Every structure is written in C-alpha cells, then in structure tokens.
Amino acid sequence: MLKRLIVIVTAAILFSSSLTLAESKKPKVPDKFPPSPLEITTPDPLLPRLPKDKQPLTLQEQQNLEPALDALNQEAAAKLQAGEPVVAFEIWNRELRLRRFLGSLAEVQALSRVGAIAWKQNNKEEVQYILQRLQAIEKQAESQKKTAQVDLELWRSLAQAYQNVRSIKLAVEAYDQVLLVVRQQKDTTAVVEMLKTIGELHLSWFDYPKAAPVYEELLGFATSQGERVNEITYLQRLAYIYEQTQQPQQSLNVLNKLLEIYVSENNLTKIPELKLAIASDYESLAKKDPNLLLEAFKNYQEAYTTAWQLKEYVPAGDALQKLIALYRSQGQIDEALQASQILVQTEAQAANFYGMMQAYDQIGQLYIERKDFPQALTAFKQGLELAQQLKHEEAYFTGQIEKVSKANL
C-alpha cells in the first residue's frame, strides 16, 4: 500500500513539473503586430535624398518624383491584372510610402485609389493599413486646424477615401468637418451639396434616424428657394424614411405636403398611391386615437375612386383590399361585402382572374360570418369556375363548397 502511495505521489510531482515546463516553453505573444508596410522607413532609391529634420522635398524634387510614382501605380495594376495580387500590393505600398513626400492631399488621393482596389479584392489587411494611415493624416489635419485655415480639399478627399474602404462613420465625420466650414462661410450651394452627400451615405447604410434631419434641412432649402423638383425629391425621401422608421405622424406630414403639390400641379396619377399611404398612416395612428379611423376610411375610398377614374385598376384593387380589411377589423361585414363585390368588378377590369378568384373566396368567407350559407355557396362556386380555368386551388374551392353544403342542410 505504501509503495503504491509513493508511486502516485511521484507521478503527480512529475506531471506538475511537466506542466510547469510546458508553460515556460509557451511561445511569447508579440508585444505588437508587425508594422504596417506603409510605415517602413528603409531608404528608397527613388528618393533624391533623405529629407532631413522632416523637411519636405522641394517643388522640383516633387515634380521629378511624381512620374516615377505614376509608373509604379501602372506596374502594380499590370501585376494585379496578371494574377499576382501579392506583388501588386507590395508595389502599391511602395508607391504609397513615397506619395507621402508629395504632401497630404496627394497621399490621401493615392490611399483612396488603392483602398478602393483593396476593398474590391477583399484584401482586409491592406484595407486596415490604409485605414490606419488615413486616420493618422486626419489626426494631423485636426491639429493643424487650430493654427491654420481648414484644407477643405484634403477633408473632402479623406471622406472619399473612407468611403472607398467602407468606413462610413469616419467618412461622415470628415464630411461634417467640411460642412462646418462651408456653413461658417455661408456658402449655401456647398452646404446643400454636403448635406446631399451625407444624406445619401446615411441612406446607403440604412441609418434612417440620422438621414431624417439631413433631408428635413434639404427640404427647407428647396422650399425657401422654390425648387419644386428638389422639394418633391426630398419629400419622397422623407416619406420613405418615416415609413421605414414607423413614424406615422411624421410620414403623414410629409405625404400631405406631397399631396398639396400634386393637386396644385393636377398630377392625378400620383394621388392613389399617396392616398393609400396616408390612409395607412391614419390606420396606424388610430391605434391610439380611434377617432382617426374615419380619416383612414375616407382616404382608402378616395384612393379607390381616383384610381378607378384614371382607369388604374391595380391601385384601385389595392385600395379596396385595404378598405375591406379595415371594415372587417371593425366588424362592418355588410360594408366589407359591398366593397368585395366592387373588388370583383375592379379585378375583372384589370383582367386579373387570380384576383377575382380571391375576391370570390373573400365574399364566401364574409357570407359564412353572416351565416348566409346559400350566398356563400354561390360565391365559392364562382371561385371554383375561375380556379378550374386557372388550374389553381381547385381542391380548396371544392372543399369549401362541400363544407358549406353540409352547413346549409
């Protein structure tokens, strides 16, 4: 027993020692990642001299260097085309390191160009290197902003470069710097252009809450300057934004402004679609204020009436479907039945036989709710005739007919 205990203790000590040894032999985690290839400081033969004390190259030296860098860009592009992406980006990185000596703007524009290619090639490391360098340049530009005039072209280029590597938050922040300056300069044209760019960026990334105030401001400019086309565009954008963010009251405000414009211009073709959207907003708002249901009914009816007058039978049918659903939700079966009968005629005008078939089904279900089985049977038989022509849902209508026939006995 004692011998066995000694063996166990000895094994435990050896196991513990082996663990300690293994831990001591673990590879050390490097303190930092390898340096970015854009930060390599090895002298390059293309440089006429090593700039001392961070003194920039002379204008003549820059002019002599630029064609050589353009040649590097072309060489890298050729390598990429030839299926050698690793070599291509090595050449581009060399070009980018040297572009630094031509000034921040030239460097950012080159970073922007190569960044777009890196993103397209899904070269995540290269994108990260470029992003880091862009942020370093931005930090430098930020510090210079306090002592010198803001370089708008540099900030615009930074924003575009961030866009090219899909860093939208940083792109917007850079554009905000430009916007701040052009606001101070009271340059309305530049302000509008910046707002449009920022708004489109927010929309492209589905950031609707940030897009909304931008387009509200753009709408203000367009309205005050009587730019009707732009006014309509911004109202449409806002209507979409408020629909996506489920803000029916804001949506309603925008849609009513659009309606006023279309009515004043006698542009009736746009009205059914607008009335449908307005009715839908009222229906949403009626969940808190039931009195608004009357406005929902009214706008669905007007959407149908206008569409019918314009012989736009598809939106007319959409309006009737919404109206029927609303009647049913309020227990107004007679009104729902009346609208369903009109829907059959509307779908017939649109030559939408599938829509007619569904309308007959709806009528049948409504008559069942009223326990009017003979009328329900008639509706389902009419639906079956269409189903047989379409060779679709025949079994369903046959089943409904059998079920109603039994209930009618």
C-alpha positions as a printed Julia matrix, in Angstrom:
409×3 Matrix{Float64}:
   0.0    0.0     0.0
   2.91   2.36    0.94
   4.7    1.59   -2.33
   1.54   2.38   -4.31
   1.17   5.72   -2.47
   4.8    6.63   -3.25
   4.23   5.85   -6.96
   1.1    8.06   -7.07
   2.83  10.99   -5.32
   5.9   10.69   -7.56
   3.7   10.66  -10.7
   1.81  13.74   -9.51
   5.08  15.62   -8.9
   6.38  14.65  -12.35
   3.08  15.69  -14.02
   3.15  19.02  -12.2
   6.77  19.58  -13.26
   5.94  18.76  -16.88
   3.07  21.3   -16.81
   5.39  23.97  -15.41
   7.96  23.17  -18.08
   5.33  23.27  -20.82
   4.08  26.64  -19.58
   7.62  28.02  -19.51
   8.13  26.88  -23.12
   4.95  28.58  -24.4
   5.75  30.94  -27.29
   5.69  34.54  -26.15
   2.88  36.64  -27.54
   4.43  39.5   -29.5
   4.06  42.9   -27.87
   2.57  44.32  -31.04
   1.57  43.34  -34.55
   4.11  43.61  -37.37
   4.48  47.2   -38.56
   2.33  48.42  -41.42
   4.11  48.24  -44.8
   3.14  51.9   -45.18
   5.35  52.78  -42.22
   8.59  51.19  -43.44
  11.41  53.77  -43.26
  14.06  51.99  -45.35
  15.63  54.49  -47.82
  14.17  54.19  -51.29
  16.3   54.68  -54.41
  13.54  56.79  -55.98
  14.03  59.49  -53.34
  16.54  62.09  -54.46
  17.7   62.41  -50.85
  16.59  61.52  -47.38
  14.64  64.54  -46.16
  16.42  65.73  -43.02
  14.6   67.08  -40.0
  11.29  66.24  -41.72
  11.91  68.93  -44.31
   9.71  68.38  -47.38
  11.08  67.84  -50.85
  11.48  70.92  -52.97
   8.89  71.59  -55.66
  11.35  70.47  -58.34
  12.11  67.25  -56.46
   8.4   66.54  -56.12
   7.84  67.13  -59.82
  10.68  64.73  -60.63
   9.32  62.05  -58.26
   5.69  62.13  -59.42
   6.15  60.42  -62.85
   8.08  57.58  -61.18
   5.21  57.03  -58.74
   2.68  57.04  -61.57
   4.81  54.35  -63.23
   4.71  52.27  -60.01
   0.92  52.53  -60.0
   0.75  51.29  -63.59
   3.18  48.45  -62.81
   1.08  47.36  -59.8
  -2.11  47.45  -61.87
  -0.46  45.26  -64.52
   0.65  42.75  -61.87
  -2.88  42.56  -60.49
  -4.24  42.05  -63.99
  -1.7   39.25  -64.48
  -3.0   37.46  -61.37
  -0.22  38.48  -58.98
  -2.06  40.4   -56.23
   0.66  39.99  -53.56
   3.32  41.55  -55.79
   0.84  44.22  -56.93
   0.11  45.42  -53.4
   3.81  45.35  -52.5
   4.39  47.78  -55.37
   1.37  49.89  -54.4
   2.59  50.06  -50.81
   5.93  51.33  -52.02
   4.13  53.94  -54.11
   2.01  54.96  -51.1
   5.07  55.31  -48.86
   6.64  57.62  -51.4
   3.46  59.6   -52.1
   3.81  60.88  -48.55
   6.63  63.1   -49.78
   4.28  64.85  -52.21
   2.06  66.21  -49.44
  -1.02  65.06  -47.53
  -3.51  65.66  -50.34
  -1.55  63.63  -52.91
  -1.07  60.86  -50.38
  -4.75  60.71  -49.39
  -5.85  60.61  -53.03
  -3.46  57.68  -53.65
  -4.63  55.92  -50.48
  -8.2   56.39  -51.67
  -7.42  54.85  -55.07
  -5.56  51.83  -53.69
  -8.08  51.45  -50.86
 -10.9   51.04  -53.38
  -8.92  48.31  -55.15
  -8.05  46.57  -51.87
 -11.72  46.54  -50.86
 -12.76  45.12  -54.22
 -10.08  42.42  -53.9
 -11.25  41.64  -50.34
  -7.72  42.36  -49.08
  -8.65  43.07  -45.46
  -5.09  43.6   -44.23
  -4.37  46.2   -46.89
  -7.66  47.96  -46.13
  -6.67  48.08  -42.46
  -3.21  49.52  -43.25
  -4.78  52.22  -45.41
  -7.43  53.0   -42.8
  -4.75  53.41  -40.11
  -2.76  55.77  -42.33
  -5.85  57.82  -43.2
  -6.64  58.22  -39.5
  -3.07  59.37  -38.82
  -3.38  62.0   -41.56
  -6.75  63.08  -40.2
  -5.27  63.46  -36.71
  -2.54  65.66  -38.16
  -5.1   67.71  -40.11
  -7.16  68.1   -36.95
  -4.19  69.54  -35.07
  -3.35  71.92  -37.91
  -6.96  73.13  -38.0
  -6.38  75.13  -34.82
  -3.47  77.11  -36.25
  -4.27  77.32  -39.95
  -7.2   77.55  -42.33
  -9.04  74.26  -42.85
  -7.96  72.46  -46.03
 -11.39  71.65  -47.46
 -10.0   69.67  -50.39
  -7.99  67.49  -48.0
 -11.03  66.81  -45.8
 -13.19  66.02  -48.85
 -10.52  63.6   -50.07
 -10.28  62.0   -46.64
 -14.05  61.48  -46.62
 -13.98  59.92  -50.08
 -11.09  57.66  -49.07
 -13.04  56.48  -46.01
 -15.98  55.75  -48.28
 -13.77  53.68  -50.56
 -12.75  51.43  -47.66
 -16.38  51.39  -46.4
 -15.7   53.22  -43.16
 -18.91  55.22  -43.38
 -18.87  56.62  -39.84
 -15.43  58.16  -40.42
 -16.49  59.38  -43.86
 -19.49  61.21  -42.38
 -17.31  62.72  -39.65
 -14.91  64.04  -42.3
 -17.77  65.47  -44.36
 -19.09  67.08  -41.17
 -15.8   69.0   -40.91
 -16.35  70.34  -44.43
 -19.99  71.13  -43.66
 -18.99  73.08  -40.57
 -16.64  75.3   -42.58
 -18.98  75.94  -45.52
 -21.73  76.84  -43.03
 -19.39  79.41  -41.47
 -18.61  80.72  -44.94
 -22.38  80.95  -45.62
 -21.81  79.06  -48.88
 -25.37  77.75  -49.4
 -24.51  75.81  -52.55
 -21.68  73.97  -50.8
 -23.85  73.35  -47.72
 -26.58  71.75  -49.87
 -24.04  69.58  -51.71
 -22.53  68.37  -48.44
 -25.94  67.64  -46.95
 -26.9   65.65  -50.05
 -23.72  63.6   -49.82
 -24.15  62.96  -46.1
 -27.84  62.09  -46.53
 -27.1   59.59  -49.29
 -24.41  57.98  -47.14
 -26.81  57.54  -44.23
 -29.45  56.08  -46.55
 -26.99  53.71  -48.22
 -26.24  52.22  -44.8
 -29.9   52.25  -43.71
 -29.21  54.75  -40.93
 -32.65  56.32  -41.23
 -32.66  58.22  -37.89
 -29.55  60.17  -38.97
 -30.79  60.63  -42.53
 -34.09  62.23  -41.46
 -32.78  65.59  -40.11
 -30.45  65.93  -43.1
 -33.32  65.64  -45.58
 -35.54  67.88  -43.44
 -32.87  70.58  -43.76
 -32.52  69.97  -47.5
 -36.3   70.26  -47.8
 -36.16  73.61  -46.04
 -33.6   74.91  -48.53
 -35.57  73.64  -51.55
 -38.87  75.09  -50.28
 -37.39  78.5   -49.48
 -35.72  78.72  -52.89
 -38.77  77.49  -54.81
 -37.0   74.44  -56.21
 -40.07  72.31  -56.82
 -38.27  69.27  -58.31
 -35.85  69.06  -55.37
 -38.7   69.68  -52.93
 -40.58  66.66  -54.29
 -37.41  64.52  -54.2
 -36.71  65.35  -50.54
 -40.33  64.82  -49.55
 -40.28  61.4   -51.2
 -37.05  60.52  -49.38
 -38.54  61.63  -46.06
 -41.75  59.69  -46.68
 -39.64  56.57  -47.25
 -37.5   57.25  -44.16
 -40.5   57.78  -41.88
 -42.19  54.67  -43.26
 -39.07  52.61  -42.52
 -38.79  54.04  -39.0
 -42.53  53.6   -38.37
 -43.24  57.23  -37.57
 -46.78  57.64  -38.98
 -47.29  61.22  -37.8
 -44.08  62.48  -39.43
 -44.9   60.42  -42.51
 -48.37  61.94  -42.63
 -46.99  65.48  -42.5
 -44.69  64.76  -45.44
 -47.3   62.93  -47.51
 -49.82  65.75  -47.11
 -47.24  68.23  -48.41
 -46.65  65.99  -51.4
 -50.4   65.72  -51.94
 -50.75  69.51  -51.98
 -48.05  69.76  -54.64
 -49.55  67.06  -56.87
 -53.05  68.53  -56.59
 -51.75  72.03  -57.41
 -49.96  70.62  -60.46
 -53.01  68.49  -61.4
 -50.76  65.42  -61.31
 -53.59  62.99  -60.53
 -51.68  59.78  -61.36
 -49.67  60.13  -58.13
 -52.71  60.61  -55.91
 -53.99  56.99  -55.47
 -50.62  55.8   -54.19
 -50.35  58.81  -51.87
 -53.88  58.36  -50.55
 -53.12  54.71  -49.81
 -50.03  55.7   -47.8
 -51.94  58.47  -45.98
 -54.76  56.06  -45.09
 -52.25  53.54  -43.8
 -50.69  56.18  -41.53
 -54.1   57.16  -40.18
 -54.82  53.49  -39.54
 -51.6   53.23  -37.5
 -52.37  56.41  -35.55
 -55.92  55.18  -34.88
 -54.49  52.51  -32.57
 -54.01  55.31  -30.04
 -56.78  57.61  -31.25
 -59.75  55.59  -32.68
 -61.34  58.82  -33.98
 -58.74  58.81  -36.76
 -60.24  55.65  -38.27
 -62.71  57.84  -40.17
 -59.75  59.51  -41.92
 -58.35  56.09  -42.81
 -61.68  55.02  -44.35
 -62.0   58.29  -46.21
 -58.51  58.12  -47.74
 -58.83  54.47  -48.79
 -62.13  55.37  -50.51
 -60.56  58.37  -52.24
 -57.6   56.25  -53.35
 -60.03  53.77  -54.95
 -62.23  56.46  -56.53
 -59.31  58.36  -58.06
 -57.66  55.19  -59.35
 -60.94  53.99  -60.92
 -61.44  57.35  -62.65
 -57.9   57.11  -64.02
 -58.56  53.5   -65.09
 -55.67  52.46  -62.84
 -57.27  49.21  -61.76
 -54.33  47.7   -59.88
 -54.07  50.51  -57.29
 -57.89  50.61  -57.23
 -57.87  46.94  -56.25
 -55.17  47.56  -53.61
 -57.28  50.34  -52.07
 -60.36  48.1   -51.96
 -58.4   45.28  -50.32
 -57.21  47.66  -47.6
 -60.71  49.04  -47.2
 -62.22  45.54  -46.87
 -59.63  44.54  -44.26
 -60.42  47.7   -42.27
 -64.2   47.08  -42.47
 -63.7   43.51  -41.25
 -61.5   44.64  -38.36
 -64.34  46.89  -37.24
 -66.97  44.18  -37.65
 -68.66  46.01  -40.54
 -69.48  42.91  -42.56
 -72.12  44.48  -44.82
 -69.73  47.24  -45.9
 -66.95  44.67  -46.42
 -69.28  42.62  -48.63
 -70.23  45.65  -50.69
 -66.58  46.57  -51.21
 -65.77  42.94  -52.1
 -68.41  42.94  -54.84
 -66.86  46.1   -56.26
 -63.44  44.4   -56.0
 -64.64  41.6   -58.29
 -65.57  44.19  -60.94
 -62.27  46.01  -60.48
 -60.21  42.83  -60.88
 -62.28  41.96  -63.97
 -61.41  45.35  -65.49
 -57.73  44.63  -64.75
 -58.15  41.13  -66.31
 -56.76  39.78  -63.05
 -58.54  36.42  -62.86
 -56.49  35.28  -59.91
 -57.57  38.45  -58.07
 -61.22  37.73  -58.99
 -60.9   34.21  -57.64
 -59.54  35.52  -54.34
 -62.32  38.12  -54.18
 -64.97  35.39  -54.52
 -63.26  33.46  -51.75
 -63.35  36.56  -49.57
 -67.06  37.08  -50.33
 -67.74  33.45  -49.43
 -65.96  33.82  -46.09
 -67.88  37.02  -45.3
 -71.23  35.31  -46.02
 -70.2   32.45  -43.73
 -69.62  35.03  -40.97
 -73.21  36.15  -41.54
 -74.32  32.51  -41.64
 -75.78  33.17  -45.07
 -74.77  29.79  -46.47
 -76.67  29.9   -49.82
 -74.87  33.15  -50.78
 -71.55  31.73  -49.56
 -72.14  28.63  -51.71
 -72.77  30.8   -54.77
 -69.55  32.75  -54.18
 -67.43  29.62  -53.77
 -68.92  28.1   -56.95
 -67.97  31.26  -58.86
 -64.5   30.98  -57.35
 -64.27  27.32  -58.4
 -65.08  28.2   -62.03
 -62.12  30.57  -62.09
 -59.91  28.08  -60.23
 -60.66  25.45  -62.91
 -59.75  27.9   -65.66
 -56.53  28.79  -63.88
 -55.9   25.19  -62.8
 -55.13  26.51  -59.36
 -56.69  25.9   -55.9
 -59.48  23.72  -57.35
 -59.31  21.36  -54.36
 -59.61  24.29  -51.95
 -62.84  25.62  -53.52
 -64.28  22.11  -53.83
 -63.63  21.62  -50.11
 -65.3   24.94  -49.26
 -68.35  24.03  -51.32
 -68.67  20.67  -49.56
 -68.28  22.28  -46.13
 -70.88  24.99  -46.81
 -73.3   22.5   -48.41
 -73.24  20.43  -45.2
 -73.76  23.53  -43.06
 -76.67  24.54  -45.29
 -78.58  21.3   -44.7
